[in-house]
Amino acid sequence: MTATLHSVRSTDGTEIAYQVAGPTDGRALVMLHGLAASMAAWGSVIDRFAQRYRVVTPDLRGHGYSGKPVSGYDNPANWAGDVASVLAAENIASGAVLLGWSYGGFVLTDYLAERGTGVADGVVYVDAVTGTPGHDIQGAQLGPAMLAAAPAIFDEGGVHQIRAYLEAAEAGFYGDVPGPDLQRLVGLNLVTPPRVREALLTRPPRDNDATLRALDVPALVIHGLDDAAVSADTARYIAGKAISDARLSLWEHTTHAPFLEAPTRFVDEVTHFIESLPAKGPAATVTSVTMTTNVRSASPPGGRTAQR
């Protein structure tokens, strides 16, 4: 499956890189990765989804090919603007499914809070938080491995952060993730600047509960019961108390990256959810496109090639 790499200027001028794969007339599936990852984190599921859907995978600001501004990570409008700018650049104005993994769930919910659900027919949360971690927010309950790793992963020195990520991996971050995928994930963790990791995890308290309760499109919530990075109680809260129309899928013997631990099941469950949604409506015209740079074919940080 051929994928192309693009970039767009967000509302505050930050360059946001993103990859597109799949049929141009397919329903858009926009996948937002987690903290200290990138578009390279998704592994084989991109190729599988791209057989049916138009798969758009941005690098969050501060990650991968995207710009790494000094500040602005505490502003929900910036995160929403990043997603909106990618959607606009691809002329996606309706019928999309928005998926957020881990911290990507927070970014997704910031987008919904700031921009609403007009573009979306459904949303998917995968081992996700929907608010600021570390503030006793029910939609952002961290697991023991993440709580133990958090101080050290802000260290600019290198040795402590490497040890913290390796110990987190051993403590249940990624469970049965295959060796090459695990190496890629840890590598992505380490190439993300420590100042960015700290900025994301020290944002002012924000729970986004009102946004979740007002959600007017169906939601699928997937979570590994053995996830030591984000507690499964977070998923139970998101699907059981916050969102009125949510399907909760708790996976036994699965940790923080179900799309790598059980890719076939992951693709099947997400596809089943998407196919249960109303048929995609006619494409709408978007007029708020910001400046887009040239298409690139390249290897995103972490080694996953854009030409497959």
N, C-alpha and C positions, 0 to 999 in steps of 0.2 A: 504494500500500500504506500503510495507516494504522499508525503506531507510537505507542506511549505511553511517557511518561517517568515513572520512579518513583525512589524512593530508599529506602534501608534503613540502619539503624544497624549497623555492623560490631561485632565482638566487643570492640573497644576503644573503642567509642562514636563512631568516625568515620563521617560520613555518606557513603554510597556511592551515587552516581547510576547509573542504568542505563536502557536503552531496550529495549522488547520489541516485536517485529513478527512477523507470521505467524500461522498457525493455532494455536489453543490446544492442539489435540490432536496437533500435529506433534512429531517428535523435536526435542529442545532442542539448539541449536547455540549455544554460549557463546563469544563472540569477545573476546579480551583484547588491547587495543591496545598500542603500544610507548611508549618513553620520549618525553615531551613531545608526546604526541598526545592523542586523546580518542575517544569514540564517533563523532565526526564524521569520523574519518579514513578510514572504510571505503568511502566513495563508493557507487557503484551496486550493489555486490555484495550489500548488505543487502536491497534490494528483490528481487533475483533469488533469494537464498536463502529469503527470506520467502514466496515462492510455494509452498514445500514444507515448510519447517522453522519451528519457533518460535525465532526469532533473538533472543538476549539479548546486548546489548553494553554492558558497564559502562564507566564512567570510572574508571580506576585512582585510588587515593588520591593526592592532590596534583595531580590533573589535572581539567580540564573542570568539570563541576558538582559533583564530589565534594569532600569536605572536604580541607583542606590543613593537617594538624596540623604542629606545630613539629618533632616527633620521631616515632620509631617506624618509620621507613622501613627500618631495618636488621634488623627482627625478622621472620623468615619466618612466624611464627604470625599476624602481622597481615595479611600478604598472603593467606595461606590463609583467614583469617577473613573477609576481604572477599569472596572468591569464594564461600565457604560460605554467607555471609549472603544473598547475592543468590540462590543456588540455593534456599535455604530459603524466602526470601520468595516465590519463584515455585513452590514445592512441586515442585521438580525433585529427585528422589531416585534416579533410575535412567535408563538409556538415553540419557544425554546424550553429545554430542561436544564436547570442550573444545579450543579453538583459541587459540594464542598467537602473536602477531606480534612480532618483535624482542624488546624487554624483556618483553613479555607472555608470552614463552616461559619466562622466569625465574619470573614470577608463577605461571604454570601449574604449573611443576615444584615450586615451593614448596608449592603447594596439594596436589599429589600426595604430596610428602614428609610433609606434616603430616596430611593427611586420607585418603590412599589413593585407590583407583580405584573405590570402591563406586558412585559416581554415574555413572561414565563407561563407555561402550561403546568409545570410541576417543578418540585425541588427535591434534591436528595442530599441527606446528611450522612457522612461516612466517618464513624469514629470521631465525631466532630464536637467542637465547642461552638456556642453561639454568642458568648459574651467574653468578658475579660477574665482570663484564668487568674487564680490566686486571690480572689476577693469573696469567697464564700457565695459565689453565684451558682445557682443550681444548674444552669445550662453550660457551665464551664468547670466541672469538677475534674481535677487532674488525678492521675493514678500515682502510685508510689514511686515508680521509676522516673517520671517526669519531675516530681517534687524533689527527688534526690539530685537530679541532674541540673536543675535550673540555675543554682548559683555558679557552678563551674562553667557552664556553656557560655557565660558572658565574659570569660577570661580571654583577654587578647594575647596572652602568653603562648598558648598553643598546647602545652603538655596537659594541663588540667582539663581543657575542653575535649581533647582526644580521649583521655581516660574516661571522662564523664559519658561520652557518647558510646564508647565500647561497653562500659558497665551497664548503661541503659539498655543497649541491645541485648546483653546477656540477661537482664532482669525482666524481660518481657515486652520490650518495645515492639519487636518485630517477629517474635515467635518462630514459626516454621518458614519464614521467607527464604527462598533459595539463595545459596551463597552469592552468585553474581548480583542478584537484586539487592541483597543486604549490603554488599560492598558499595554498590552505587548509592544507596540511601545514606550510608555513613559518610561517603565522600561528599554528597550534596550537603549534609549537615555541616561539614567542616569548611566548605568553601563559602558558605553564607557568613558575611561579616558578623562577628560577635556583637557589635553595636546594634546591628539590625535585630538579632535575636532578642537582645535585651529590650529594645524599643517596643517590640511586639508583645513581649510578656509583661511589660510594666506600663501598659496603657492605663489611663484612668478607668475606674470601674464603670462598666456598661453591661447591662444584662440583656437588652433587646427583647425582653419578655413580651412587651406590648406588641412588638412587631410579629412575634411568633403567634400570639393569640389572635391577631388580626389577619393572619395568612389566609388567603382565599383561593389557594390552589392546593391540589393534593401533594402530600409529602411522603417520602420513603426515608426511614431512619435505619441504617445498618450499623451494627456495632459488635465488635468481638468481645465476648465475655471475659477473656483473659487479657484484655488490653491494660497494660500497666502505665500507659501514657495518659489516656483519658478514661476516666471511670465509666463503666457501663451505666452507672446511675445517671450520668448526664443524658444518655440516650433515652432512658426510661422517663426522665423528666421532660425532655423535648417532645417525645411522642405521646406520653401519657397525660401530661398536664398542660403543656404550653400550646401545642398545635392540636386543633380539633379534628382535622382530617389527615391523620398520619398512620402509616403502616410501620410497625416496629419489627425489625428482624434482628434478633440476637443470635450470634453465631458461637456455638461451643468450640472450645479448643482453637480459638482464633484471637489474635492480638490486635495490633494497631494498623495493620495494612492488609485488610482482607482481599483487596484486589491483586495482591502479590501472593498471598498465602493460598487462596482458592480462586484463581482468576475465572475459571469456567462458571462456578457458582455466582461469582460477582456479576459477570456479564449477563448471565441468565436472569438474575433477580432484577437488575436495573433495567434490562430490556423488557421484561414482563411488566414492570411498572410503567415504562414509557409507552408501551403498546396499549396499556389500559387507559391512557389519556385520550382526550378528544383529538380527532384528526387535526393535523397542522393546517391552520387557516392560510389564506393568501398572503404572500409576502408583502410587507408594508415598506414604504420608503422612509429612510432615515436621513435627515438633513443636517444632523449635528456632528458629522464626522470631523475629527481633528486630523492634523497632518499625519499621514502614513508614510513610512520610509519604504525603500525598495524591498521586494521579496528576497529572502536569502535561503539558500540550502546549506545547512551547517550542522555541526554536532553540538547540541546543547551541553552545558556543563554537566558532567556526570557520565558522558559517553554515549548517550542514546542519539542516534543519527536522525536527522530530519528526512533523509531519503532512505526508505526502507524497501 
